[in-house]
Each structure stands twice: as structure tokens, then as C-alpha cells.
Amino acid sequence: MTETMGVAIGIGLLLTAIIIGITDSALSFIAFALGFGVGLALLIYAGAKYNR
């Protein structure tokens, strides 16, 4: 589960870098926020599941 969290955050960071490189736009942080949000949600889910 935590591997999936890292992958989600990593994909968000990669997409952010690609979008900034292509468009030079601050809107690329939407990709970062989505990736980080998904990773954080997975982290919370894993914590709740395994720490009962």
C-alpha cells in the first residue's frame, strides 16, 4: 500500500515537471496537488487499516 502512495506522489511530481517544461505555467501544480492528494489519501487509508 505504501508503495502505491509513493508512486502516486511521484507521478504527480513527474507530471508537474513535464507540464512546467512544456507550458511554463503555474497551473501544472494541479497535477502535483492531485498526485499528492491521492498519495496522502492512500497513506491515511493504510494507516487506518494496519494500525487497528
VOBA-1610 file (N, C-alpha, C; in pm, whole numbers, padded with zeros to 5 digits, always signed):
BEGIN
Met+00082-00119+00000Met+00000+00000+00000Met+00087+00125+00000Thr+00192+00127+00082Thr+00276+00247+00087Thr+00355+00266-00041Glu+00383+00157-00113Glu+00449+00171-00242Glu+00359+00246-00339Thr+00230+00216-00334Thr+00133+00283-00421Thr+00128+00431-00389Met+00138+00466-00261Met+00138+00606-00220Met+00256+00678-00282Gly+00374+00617-00273Gly+00494+00678-00330Gly+00484+00694-00481Val+00426+00596-00546Val+00408+00602-00691Val+00313+00715-00728Ala+00204+00731-00653Ala+00107+00836-00683Ala+00171+00974-00667Ile+00248+00994-00561Ile+00314+01123-00541Ile+00420+01145-00648Gly+00493+01040-00682Gly+00597+01051-00786Gly+00539+01085-00922Ile+00427+01024-00957Ile+00362+01055-01085Ile+00316+01201-01086Gly+00263+01248-00975Gly+00222+01387-00967Gly+00339+01482-00986Leu+00452+01450-00923Leu+00572+01533-00940Leu+00624+01529-01083Leu+00624+01412-01143Leu+00671+01399-01281Leu+00582+01477-01377Leu+00451+01463-01362Leu+00359+01539-01447Leu+00377+01689-01429Thr+00400+01732-01305Thr+00423+01874-01279Thr+00545+01923-01354Ala+00655+01847-01348Ala+00777+01887-01417Ala+00758+01891-01568Ile+00687+01793-01622Ile+00664+01790-01767Ile+00579+01908-01811Ile+00473+01936-01736Ile+00383+02046-01774Ile+00454+02181-01762Ile+00535+02198-01657Ile+00610+02323-01643Ile+00709+02337-01759Gly+00774+02228-01796Gly+00870+02231-01906Gly+00806+02266-02039Ile+00685+02218-02062Ile+00619+02241-02190Ile+00549+02376-02194Thr+00473+02408-02091Thr+00388+02527-02096Thr+00441+02644-02014Asp+00534+02618-01922Asp+00585+02721-01832Asp+00470+02789-01758Ser+00377+02707-01711Ser+00256+02757-01647Ser+00248+02709-01502Ala+00198+02796-01416Ala+00181+02759-01276Ala+00062+02666-01257Leu-00021+02650-01359Leu-00136+02560-01349Leu-00093+02414-01338Ser+00033+02385-01366Ser+00081+02247-01358Ser+00079+02196-01214Phe+00069+02285-01118Phe+00065+02240-00980Phe-00066+02171-00947Ile-00163+02179-01037Ile-00284+02099-01021Ile-00248+01951-01027Ala-00158+01914-01119Ala-00113+01775-01129Ala-00041+01734-01001Phe+00041+01824-00947Phe+00111+01793-00822Phe+00011+01775-00708Ala-00087+01864-00700Ala-00186+01856-00592Ala-00267+01728-00600Leu-00305+01688-00721Leu-00381+01564-00738Leu-00298+01443-00697Gly-00174+01436-00744Gly-00087+01324-00709Gly-00059+01319-00559Phe-00034+01435-00500Phe-00008+01441-00357Phe-00133+01405-00278Gly-00249+01451-00324Gly-00374+01420-00255Gly-00405+01272-00258Val-00385+01209-00373Val-00409+01065-00384Val-00311+00989-00294Gly-00184+01028-00297Gly-00086+00963-00211Gly-00117+00980-00064Leu-00160+01098-00025Leu-00194+01123+00115Leu-00317+01042+00156Ala-00415+01032+00067Ala-00534+00952+00097Ala-00497+00805+00115Leu-00407+00755+00030Leu-00363+00616+00043Leu-00285+00595+00174Leu-00207+00694+00213Leu-00133+00685+00338Leu-00228+00679+00457Ile-00329+00762+00458Ile-00427+00762+00565Ile-00503+00630+00568Tyr-00542+00580+00450Tyr-00613+00452+00441Tyr-00527+00338+00495Ala-00399+00335+00456Ala-00310+00229+00502Ala-00290+00238+00653Gly-00275+00359+00704Gly-00258+00376+00847Gly-00378+00328+00925Ala-00496+00359+00877Ala-00618+00317+00944Ala-00636+00165+00936Lys-00596+00108+00823Lys-00616-00036+00803Lys-00520-00118+00890Tyr-00395-00078+00899Tyr-00295-00162+00965Tyr-00269-00124+01110Asn-00325-00015+01159Asn-00298+00028+01296Asn-00420+00013+01385Arg-00504-00083+01356Arg-00622-00105+01439Arg-00591-00199+01551
//
